[in-house]
């Protein structure tokens, strides 16, 4: 994979995280709710569909901070066999 795509993807992820932080700082209840829902969905996806995503401190932190977007990122990286294999 070309390094250009990795750099562009990294910048896009950073911008999304920055936008999420700005939105959720104004409404911390939404951040807490989003994190709890995303962690529950992570556990359910592993239990029902057996995605094979390891439940460790790194995945839980990514999902807790990123919420649904973090969960989608983990699932995409897992399916592409880039990380969490």
C-alpha positions as a LaTeX table, in Angstrom:
\begin{tabular}{lrrr}
\hline
Residue & $x$ (\AA) & $y$ (\AA) & $z$ (\AA) \\
\hline
Unk1 & 0.00 & 0.00 & 0.00 \\
Unk2 & 1.29 & 3.41 & $-0.89$ \\
Unk3 & 2.37 & 5.69 & 1.92 \\
Unk4 & 0.25 & 8.48 & 0.40 \\
Unk5 & $-2.92$ & 6.59 & 1.22 \\
Unk6 & $-1.77$ & 5.92 & 4.77 \\
Unk7 & $-0.93$ & 9.60 & 5.29 \\
Unk8 & $-4.24$ & 10.78 & 3.87 \\
Unk9 & $-6.11$ & 8.22 & 5.97 \\
Unk10 & $-4.24$ & 9.30 & 9.10 \\
Unk11 & $-5.10$ & 12.94 & 8.50 \\
Unk12 & $-8.76$ & 12.08 & 7.93 \\
Unk13 & $-8.91$ & 10.03 & 11.13 \\
Unk14 & $-7.24$ & 12.85 & 13.07 \\
Unk15 & $-9.74$ & 15.38 & 11.71 \\
Unk16 & $-12.68$ & 13.14 & 12.60 \\
Unk17 & $-11.34$ & 12.63 & 16.13 \\
Unk18 & $-10.81$ & 16.38 & 16.52 \\
Unk19 & $-14.34$ & 17.08 & 15.32 \\
Unk20 & $-15.76$ & 14.46 & 17.71 \\
Unk21 & $-13.83$ & 15.93 & 20.62 \\
Unk22 & $-15.11$ & 19.41 & 19.88 \\
Unk23 & $-18.69$ & 18.18 & 19.60 \\
Unk24 & $-18.57$ & 16.05 & 22.73 \\
Unk25 & $-16.77$ & 18.58 & 24.92 \\
Unk26 & $-19.86$ & 20.75 & 24.63 \\
Unk27 & $-22.09$ & 17.82 & 25.64 \\
Unk28 & $-20.28$ & 15.32 & 27.91 \\
Unk29 & $-23.44$ & 13.24 & 28.47 \\
Unk30 & $-23.47$ & 12.41 & 24.75 \\
Unk31 & $-19.83$ & 11.28 & 24.97 \\
Unk32 & $-20.56$ & 8.99 & 27.89 \\
Unk33 & $-23.66$ & 7.56 & 26.22 \\
Unk34 & $-21.83$ & 7.06 & 22.91 \\
Unk35 & $-18.95$ & 5.30 & 24.66 \\
Unk36 & $-21.18$ & 2.96 & 26.64 \\
Unk37 & $-23.25$ & 2.03 & 23.59 \\
Unk38 & $-20.12$ & 1.41 & 21.49 \\
Unk39 & $-18.53$ & $-0.82$ & 24.15 \\
Unk40 & $-21.73$ & $-2.85$ & 24.45 \\
Unk41 & $-21.92$ & $-3.22$ & 20.67 \\
Unk42 & $-18.27$ & $-4.37$ & 20.61 \\
Unk43 & $-19.01$ & $-7.10$ & 23.14 \\
Unk44 & $-22.20$ & $-8.14$ & 21.34 \\
Unk45 & $-20.51$ & $-8.27$ & 17.93 \\
Unk46 & $-17.79$ & $-10.50$ & 19.32 \\
Unk47 & $-20.31$ & $-12.74$ & 21.08 \\
Unk48 & $-22.84$ & $-13.05$ & 18.25 \\
Unk49 & $-20.80$ & $-12.79$ & 15.05 \\
Unk50 & $-17.44$ & $-14.01$ & 16.42 \\
Unk51 & $-15.45$ & $-11.27$ & 14.68 \\
Unk52 & $-12.36$ & $-12.24$ & 16.63 \\
Unk53 & $-11.57$ & $-8.73$ & 17.80 \\
Unk54 & $-9.49$ & $-9.09$ & 20.96 \\
Unk55 & $-10.99$ & $-7.43$ & 23.99 \\
Unk56 & $-8.04$ & $-5.76$ & 25.67 \\
Unk57 & $-7.17$ & $-2.37$ & 27.09 \\
Unk58 & $-6.31$ & $-0.92$ & 23.65 \\
Unk59 & $-9.54$ & $-1.87$ & 21.92 \\
Unk60 & $-11.66$ & $-0.76$ & 24.88 \\
Unk61 & $-9.83$ & 2.60 & 25.05 \\
Unk62 & $-10.25$ & 3.19 & 21.31 \\
Unk63 & $-13.94$ & 2.40 & 21.53 \\
Unk64 & $-14.43$ & 4.39 & 24.73 \\
Unk65 & $-12.77$ & 7.49 & 23.30 \\
Unk66 & $-13.97$ & 7.15 & 19.71 \\
Unk67 & $-17.41$ & 5.73 & 20.39 \\
Unk68 & $-19.21$ & 4.34 & 17.37 \\
Unk69 & $-16.60$ & 5.83 & 15.02 \\
Unk70 & $-13.83$ & 4.10 & 16.98 \\
Unk71 & $-15.74$ & 0.83 & 16.82 \\
Unk72 & $-16.15$ & 1.16 & 13.05 \\
Unk73 & $-12.45$ & 1.90 & 12.73 \\
Unk74 & $-11.56$ & $-1.24$ & 14.69 \\
Unk75 & $-13.94$ & $-3.37$ & 12.62 \\
Unk76 & $-12.57$ & $-2.00$ & 9.33 \\
Unk77 & $-8.98$ & $-2.55$ & 10.43 \\
Unk78 & $-9.83$ & $-6.08$ & 11.56 \\
Unk79 & $-11.59$ & $-6.98$ & 8.31 \\
Unk80 & $-8.70$ & $-5.57$ & 6.26 \\
Unk81 & $-6.30$ & $-7.59$ & 8.47 \\
Unk82 & $-4.23$ & $-4.49$ & 9.20 \\
Unk83 & $-4.61$ & $-4.62$ & 12.97 \\
Unk84 & $-6.34$ & $-6.61$ & 15.70 \\
Unk85 & $-5.62$ & $-9.96$ & 14.06 \\
\hline
\end{tabular}
